[in-house]
């Protein structure tokens, strides 16, 4: 037990440069607290003490803002950074050396019983606000970008972004250390806005052309009307009489 706690503390120092002391991790890291509470709840769950297990996990949720169902299976080296709003469902399975950021949801998509939550492979990074929904596998070494909604299987060592999630990189160069850099992922929303902005500029230019054409037409019509008034026979007769 104490060896696992020591390993959890070591993981925090490996992946969070803001961690400065063991006491800080023990007292002020909700992700660390959530893991310790879950281990107790999961033990109770496996021994069919379901109500007590849920009460323990509920206490952990109240203390940390992280909701982990006592039935979820979590691997070694899991790091939950910040953690507020993280939800891990009953049949979810999380591999070794996984990193989850705040707002991540490992959820189901229906009311069916049995396996209905995702299986996360080893060395996976799931960035802030991402939702992984359904009973499929996220392959080893995959990255899921911030805010992505993933609804289907993710190949190993691939990068997924967007809503719904789509693979933008597959089988990238594998590295030995865990890569936590998820800030450089492509942003499909930004790309979409750029396309819309370009289209709006095209339409505005077209509208200006049409307005100019209408304005020129009105001026021409006005001038034509004035010229017609001077060449009217009745008007010409009056001019002759005046002369």
LODREN-119511 format. One record per residue (C-alpha): residue number from 1; x negated, y, z negated; residue in three letters. Coordinates in pm, 1 decimal, m for minus. Layout:
<recs>
<n->NUM&X->X&Y->Y&Z->Z&res->ala>
...
</recs>
This chain:
<recs>
<n->1&X->0.0&Y->0.0&Z->0.0&res->unk>
<n->2&X->m268.8&Y->248.5&Z->m99.1&res->unk>
<n->3&X->m469.1&Y->159.7&Z->210.0&res->unk>
<n->4&X->m172.2&Y->255.8&Z->429.4&res->unk>
<n->5&X->m134.3&Y->585.0&Z->244.5&res->unk>
<n->6&X->m505.1&Y->656.4&Z->294.4&res->unk>
<n->7&X->m463.8&Y->577.6&Z->663.8&res->unk>
<n->8&X->m164.6&Y->813.7&Z->688.0&res->unk>
<n->9&X->m371.8&Y->1093.0&Z->533.3&res->unk>
<n->10&X->m658.6&Y->1022.4&Z->771.1&res->unk>
<n->11&X->m419.8&Y->1043.0&Z->1067.8&res->unk>
<n->12&X->m309.2&Y->1391.0&Z->958.9&res->unk>
<n->13&X->m669.5&Y->1512.7&Z->950.4&res->unk>
<n->14&X->m739.0&Y->1355.8&Z->1290.5&res->unk>
<n->15&X->m447.9&Y->1526.7&Z->1466.5&res->unk>
<n->16&X->m372.6&Y->1847.4&Z->1280.1&res->unk>
<n->17&X->m654.8&Y->2104.6&Z->1268.1&res->unk>
<n->18&X->m453.4&Y->2303.4&Z->1013.1&res->unk>
<n->19&X->m492.4&Y->2033.0&Z->746.4&res->unk>
<n->20&X->m753.7&Y->2149.1&Z->493.6&res->unk>
<n->21&X->m735.2&Y->1915.1&Z->195.1&res->unk>
<n->22&X->m592.3&Y->1586.0&Z->75.6&res->unk>
<n->23&X->m380.3&Y->1767.6&Z->m181.1&res->unk>
<n->24&X->m230.3&Y->1982.5&Z->91.8&res->unk>
<n->25&X->m131.8&Y->1671.6&Z->288.0&res->unk>
<n->26&X->9.8&Y->1499.8&Z->m19.6&res->unk>
<n->27&X->216.8&Y->1798.5&Z->m128.1&res->unk>
<n->28&X->308.4&Y->1994.5&Z->183.8&res->unk>
<n->29&X->338.2&Y->1764.7&Z->487.0&res->unk>
<n->30&X->700.6&Y->1654.4&Z->542.3&res->unk>
<n->31&X->600.1&Y->1408.7&Z->814.5&res->unk>
<n->32&X->374.4&Y->1230.2&Z->566.5&res->unk>
<n->33&X->651.5&Y->1227.9&Z->304.3&res->unk>
<n->34&X->904.8&Y->1091.3&Z->553.9&res->unk>
<n->35&X->682.1&Y->793.5&Z->634.0&res->unk>
<n->36&X->641.0&Y->701.1&Z->267.5&res->unk>
<n->37&X->1015.2&Y->722.9&Z->205.1&res->unk>
<n->38&X->1087.0&Y->518.5&Z->518.0&res->unk>
<n->39&X->862.4&Y->235.2&Z->405.7&res->unk>
<n->40&X->1068.9&Y->197.8&Z->89.1&res->unk>
<n->41&X->1396.9&Y->222.7&Z->280.2&res->unk>
<n->42&X->1281.0&Y->m24.4&Z->545.5&res->unk>
<n->43&X->1178.7&Y->m279.0&Z->279.3&res->unk>
<n->44&X->1524.6&Y->m253.2&Z->123.7&res->unk>
<n->45&X->1686.8&Y->m282.0&Z->466.6&res->unk>
<n->46&X->1495.2&Y->m600.3&Z->550.3&res->unk>
<n->47&X->1609.6&Y->m746.6&Z->219.1&res->unk>
<n->48&X->1973.7&Y->m666.0&Z->302.3&res->unk>
<n->49&X->2008.0&Y->m386.6&Z->49.3&res->unk>
<n->50&X->2170.8&Y->m175.7&Z->317.3&res->unk>
<n->51&X->2353.8&Y->80.1&Z->104.0&res->unk>
<n->52&X->2055.4&Y->148.3&Z->m119.6&res->unk>
<n->53&X->1833.2&Y->166.6&Z->189.1&res->unk>
<n->54&X->2060.8&Y->428.9&Z->342.7&res->unk>
<n->55&X->2065.1&Y->627.1&Z->19.2&res->unk>
<n->56&X->1685.6&Y->628.6&Z->9.9&res->unk>
<n->57&X->1662.8&Y->739.2&Z->374.8&res->unk>
<n->58&X->1928.5&Y->1003.3&Z->307.0&res->unk>
<n->59&X->1716.0&Y->1138.1&Z->23.1&res->unk>
<n->60&X->1418.1&Y->1149.7&Z->260.5&res->unk>
<n->61&X->1623.4&Y->1341.2&Z->515.1&res->unk>
<n->62&X->1732.1&Y->1590.0&Z->249.1&res->unk>
<n->63&X->1372.7&Y->1642.4&Z->133.7&res->unk>
<n->64&X->1200.6&Y->1660.4&Z->473.4&res->unk>
<n->65&X->1456.0&Y->1741.0&Z->744.8&res->unk>
<n->66&X->1347.6&Y->1418.6&Z->918.7&res->unk>
<n->67&X->1607.5&Y->1146.0&Z->970.3&res->unk>
<n->68&X->1470.6&Y->793.0&Z->1011.8&res->unk>
<n->69&X->1716.1&Y->506.1&Z->996.8&res->unk>
<n->70&X->1590.7&Y->238.9&Z->754.9&res->unk>
<n->71&X->1618.9&Y->m21.4&Z->1030.3&res->unk>
<n->72&X->1370.7&Y->155.8&Z->1260.2&res->unk>
<n->73&X->1033.0&Y->m13.2&Z->1306.7&res->unk>
<n->74&X->733.4&Y->219.1&Z->1292.7&res->unk>
<n->75&X->377.4&Y->124.5&Z->1385.9&res->unk>
<n->76&X->50.3&Y->224.2&Z->1226.5&res->unk>
<n->77&X->m97.2&Y->569.1&Z->1278.4&res->unk>
<n->78&X->233.3&Y->748.3&Z->1341.9&res->unk>
<n->79&X->201.4&Y->1126.4&Z->1304.5&res->unk>
<n->80&X->511.3&Y->1346.3&Z->1278.0&res->unk>
<n->81&X->396.8&Y->1707.0&Z->1312.0&res->unk>
<n->82&X->616.6&Y->1975.1&Z->1151.0&res->unk>
<n->83&X->900.3&Y->1724.6&Z->1173.3&res->unk>
<n->84&X->1214.1&Y->1932.2&Z->1124.9&res->unk>
<n->85&X->1497.7&Y->1784.1&Z->1328.5&res->unk>
<n->86&X->1325.4&Y->1456.2&Z->1417.8&res->unk>
<n->87&X->1577.4&Y->1169.9&Z->1446.1&res->unk>
<n->88&X->1481.9&Y->801.9&Z->1487.5&res->unk>
<n->89&X->1766.0&Y->554.5&Z->1537.8&res->unk>
<n->90&X->1829.2&Y->213.9&Z->1385.3&res->unk>
<n->91&X->1693.3&Y->m9.6&Z->1662.8&res->unk>
<n->92&X->1410.4&Y->221.9&Z->1768.6&res->unk>
<n->93&X->1060.7&Y->74.4&Z->1773.3&res->unk>
<n->94&X->753.2&Y->296.5&Z->1762.2&res->unk>
<n->95&X->406.9&Y->163.7&Z->1847.1&res->unk>
<n->96&X->68.2&Y->248.6&Z->1701.2&res->unk>
<n->97&X->m97.2&Y->593.1&Z->1712.6&res->unk>
<n->98&X->216.2&Y->773.6&Z->1829.3&res->unk>
<n->99&X->260.0&Y->1149.7&Z->1782.8&res->unk>
<n->100&X->604.0&Y->1309.5&Z->1748.9&res->unk>
<n->101&X->663.3&Y->1683.3&Z->1727.1&res->unk>
<n->102&X->956.9&Y->1870.6&Z->1576.5&res->unk>
<n->103&X->1303.0&Y->1814.4&Z->1720.3&res->unk>
<n->104&X->1224.3&Y->1480.2&Z->1885.9&res->unk>
<n->105&X->1517.7&Y->1238.7&Z->1907.5&res->unk>
<n->106&X->1482.9&Y->865.0&Z->1967.5&res->unk>
<n->107&X->1851.8&Y->794.1&Z->2009.4&res->unk>
<n->108&X->2112.6&Y->575.2&Z->2173.1&res->unk>
<n->109&X->2361.3&Y->653.4&Z->2448.7&res->unk>
<n->110&X->2668.0&Y->455.8&Z->2343.9&res->unk>
<n->111&X->2856.5&Y->279.3&Z->2067.6&res->unk>
<n->112&X->2740.9&Y->m72.8&Z->2155.0&res->unk>
<n->113&X->2577.4&Y->m282.3&Z->1887.1&res->unk>
<n->114&X->2242.1&Y->m451.7&Z->1919.7&res->unk>
<n->115&X->1936.2&Y->m292.6&Z->2076.5&res->unk>
<n->116&X->2039.6&Y->58.3&Z->2183.8&res->unk>
<n->117&X->1739.7&Y->279.5&Z->2102.0&res->unk>
<n->118&X->1407.0&Y->319.6&Z->2283.8&res->unk>
<n->119&X->1085.6&Y->128.9&Z->2232.4&res->unk>
<n->120&X->782.2&Y->357.9&Z->2225.2&res->unk>
<n->121&X->445.3&Y->210.3&Z->2321.8&res->unk>
<n->122&X->105.6&Y->281.7&Z->2170.4&res->unk>
<n->123&X->m75.6&Y->618.4&Z->2198.6&res->unk>
<n->124&X->234.7&Y->804.3&Z->2317.3&res->unk>
<n->125&X->280.8&Y->1180.3&Z->2266.9&res->unk>
<n->126&X->636.2&Y->1318.3&Z->2260.0&res->unk>
<n->127&X->640.9&Y->1697.5&Z->2251.0&res->unk>
<n->128&X->876.7&Y->1933.2&Z->2069.0&res->unk>
<n->129&X->1248.0&Y->1899.5&Z->2135.7&res->unk>
<n->130&X->1224.5&Y->1599.5&Z->2368.7&res->unk>
<n->131&X->1511.0&Y->1347.7&Z->2366.8&res->unk>
<n->132&X->1454.6&Y->981.5&Z->2454.3&res->unk>
<n->133&X->1795.0&Y->816.1&Z->2479.1&res->unk>
<n->134&X->1865.4&Y->450.2&Z->2551.6&res->unk>
<n->135&X->1729.2&Y->99.2&Z->2510.9&res->unk>
<n->136&X->1428.9&Y->117.0&Z->2742.8&res->unk>
<n->137&X->1052.5&Y->129.2&Z->2698.8&res->unk>
<n->138&X->816.6&Y->424.3&Z->2708.8&res->unk>
<n->139&X->485.3&Y->277.2&Z->2822.5&res->unk>
<n->140&X->153.3&Y->299.2&Z->2641.6&res->unk>
<n->141&X->m30.9&Y->629.3&Z->2672.0&res->unk>
<n->142&X->267.1&Y->817.9&Z->2815.6&res->unk>
<n->143&X->332.1&Y->1189.0&Z->2756.1&res->unk>
<n->144&X->678.1&Y->1341.7&Z->2736.2&res->unk>
<n->145&X->692.6&Y->1718.9&Z->2774.0&res->unk>
<n->146&X->870.6&Y->1963.4&Z->2546.1&res->unk>
<n->147&X->1247.8&Y->1968.6&Z->2589.4&res->unk>
<n->148&X->1258.2&Y->1673.4&Z->2829.5&res->unk>
<n->149&X->1559.8&Y->1441.5&Z->2827.7&res->unk>
<n->150&X->1443.6&Y->1090.3&Z->2915.5&res->unk>
<n->151&X->1710.5&Y->839.5&Z->3017.4&res->unk>
<n->152&X->1511.3&Y->566.1&Z->3190.4&res->unk>
<n->153&X->1194.2&Y->363.3&Z->3150.8&res->unk>
<n->154&X->863.7&Y->549.1&Z->3154.0&res->unk>
<n->155&X->558.6&Y->378.3&Z->3311.6&res->unk>
<n->156&X->237.7&Y->351.1&Z->3108.5&res->unk>
<n->157&X->m4.4&Y->647.5&Z->3121.0&res->unk>
<n->158&X->246.6&Y->874.0&Z->3292.9&res->unk>
<n->159&X->376.4&Y->1223.3&Z->3223.2&res->unk>
<n->160&X->748.6&Y->1304.0&Z->3212.9&res->unk>
<n->161&X->904.7&Y->1652.4&Z->3210.1&res->unk>
<n->162&X->1239.1&Y->1816.5&Z->3279.1&res->unk>
<n->163&X->1611.5&Y->1750.5&Z->3238.5&res->unk>
<n->164&X->1673.6&Y->1478.1&Z->3324.9&res->unk>
<n->165&X->1318.0&Y->1358.0&Z->3274.0&res->unk>
<n->166&X->1112.9&Y->1274.3&Z->3581.2&res->unk>
<n->167&X->763.8&Y->1135.9&Z->3618.6&res->unk>
<n->168&X->520.1&Y->1400.0&Z->3746.9&res->unk>
<n->169&X->200.6&Y->1207.8&Z->3686.8&res->unk>
<n->170&X->146.5&Y->833.4&Z->3680.1&res->unk>
<n->171&X->m157.7&Y->629.5&Z->3596.0&res->unk>
<n->172&X->m371.9&Y->932.3&Z->3517.9&res->unk>
<n->173&X->m726.0&Y->895.3&Z->3395.6&res->unk>
<n->174&X->m723.7&Y->709.5&Z->3069.9&res->unk>
<n->175&X->m921.9&Y->843.5&Z->2774.1&res->unk>
<n->176&X->m1026.7&Y->664.7&Z->2456.5&res->unk>
<n->177&X->m915.4&Y->937.3&Z->2217.0&res->unk>
<n->178&X->m553.9&Y->1041.4&Z->2177.4&res->unk>
<n->179&X->m485.1&Y->1346.5&Z->2392.7&res->unk>
<n->180&X->m263.6&Y->1596.0&Z->2209.8&res->unk>
<n->181&X->m272.3&Y->1866.8&Z->2477.1&res->unk>
<n->182&X->87.4&Y->1899.3&Z->2598.2&res->unk>
<n->183&X->70.8&Y->2272.1&Z->2670.5&res->unk>
<n->184&X->m57.3&Y->2227.1&Z->3026.0&res->unk>
<n->185&X->233.4&Y->2016.2&Z->3150.7&res->unk>
<n->186&X->415.0&Y->2151.7&Z->3459.0&res->unk>
<n->187&X->740.8&Y->2335.4&Z->3395.0&res->unk>
<n->188&X->1019.4&Y->2241.8&Z->3640.8&res->unk>
<n->189&X->1250.1&Y->2505.2&Z->3491.2&res->unk>
<n->190&X->1000.4&Y->2780.6&Z->3573.7&res->unk>
<n->191&X->967.7&Y->2642.4&Z->3925.9&res->unk>
<n->192&X->1345.9&Y->2646.3&Z->3966.0&res->unk>
<n->193&X->1366.1&Y->3007.9&Z->3852.1&res->unk>
<n->194&X->1099.3&Y->3105.0&Z->4103.4&res->unk>
<n->195&X->1297.2&Y->2942.6&Z->4385.1&res->unk>
<n->196&X->1613.0&Y->3122.8&Z->4272.5&res->unk>
<n->197&X->1430.7&Y->3455.4&Z->4247.0&res->unk>
<n->198&X->1293.0&Y->3414.7&Z->4598.8&res->unk>
<n->199&X->1640.0&Y->3332.5&Z->4731.1&res->unk>
<n->200&X->1792.7&Y->3632.6&Z->4552.4&res->unk>
<n->201&X->1530.8&Y->3862.9&Z->4704.7&res->unk>
<n->202&X->1612.1&Y->3724.8&Z->5051.0&res->unk>
<n->203&X->1985.1&Y->3781.0&Z->4997.8&res->unk>
<n->204&X->1930.4&Y->4133.8&Z->4865.4&res->unk>
<n->205&X->1722.1&Y->4217.9&Z->5173.0&res->unk>
<n->206&X->1997.7&Y->4080.5&Z->5396.5&res->unk>
<n->207&X->2260.2&Y->4284.6&Z->5211.5&res->unk>
<n->208&X->2052.7&Y->4600.3&Z->5259.8&res->unk>
<n->209&X->2032.9&Y->4527.2&Z->5632.9&res->unk>
<n->210&X->2409.5&Y->4478.6&Z->5652.9&res->unk>
<n->211&X->2475.5&Y->4795.9&Z->5453.9&res->unk>
<n->212&X->2243.2&Y->4989.6&Z->5681.9&res->unk>
<n->213&X->2420.4&Y->4847.6&Z->5986.1&res->unk>
<n->214&X->2759.9&Y->4943.3&Z->5846.8&res->unk>
<n->215&X->2636.3&Y->5291.0&Z->5757.6&res->unk>
<n->216&X->2489.8&Y->5343.3&Z->6104.0&res->unk>
<n->217&X->2816.1&Y->5219.5&Z->6256.3&res->unk>
<n->218&X->3022.7&Y->5461.5&Z->6049.0&res->unk>
<n->219&X->2799.3&Y->5753.1&Z->6149.2&res->unk>
<n->220&X->2823.8&Y->5655.3&Z->6515.5&res->unk>
<n->221&X->3201.1&Y->5623.6&Z->6490.3&res->unk>
<n->222&X->3228.6&Y->5963.3&Z->6322.2&res->unk>
<n->223&X->3016.2&Y->6129.7&Z->6585.5&res->unk>
<n->224&X->3211.0&Y->5958.4&Z->6859.6&res->unk>
<n->225&X->3536.5&Y->6082.3&Z->6709.2&res->unk>
<n->226&X->3411.4&Y->6437.6&Z->6696.1&res->unk>
<n->227&X->3297.3&Y->6421.5&Z->7058.1&res->unk>
<n->228&X->3634.4&Y->6279.6&Z->7161.1&res->unk>
<n->229&X->3814.6&Y->6565.0&Z->6989.9&res->unk>
<n->230&X->3621.3&Y->6821.3&Z->7198.7&res->unk>
<n->231&X->3699.1&Y->6641.7&Z->7524.0&res->unk>
<n->232&X->4071.1&Y->6599.9&Z->7455.2&res->unk>
<n->233&X->4272.0&Y->6748.7&Z->7755.8&res->unk>
<n->234&X->4502.2&Y->6942.7&Z->7526.8&res->unk>
<n->235&X->4206.9&Y->7088.2&Z->7342.3&res->unk>
<n->236&X->4035.2&Y->7172.2&Z->7670.3&res->unk>
<n->237&X->4353.8&Y->7347.1&Z->7794.6&res->unk>
<n->238&X->4360.8&Y->7562.0&Z->7483.7&res->unk>
<n->239&X->3999.1&Y->7654.4&Z->7534.7&res->unk>
<n->240&X->4074.6&Y->7758.1&Z->7896.3&res->unk>
<n->241&X->4371.3&Y->7967.8&Z->7783.1&res->unk>
<n->242&X->4161.9&Y->8139.4&Z->7526.6&res->unk>
<n->243&X->3897.7&Y->8214.7&Z->7783.4&res->unk>
</recs>
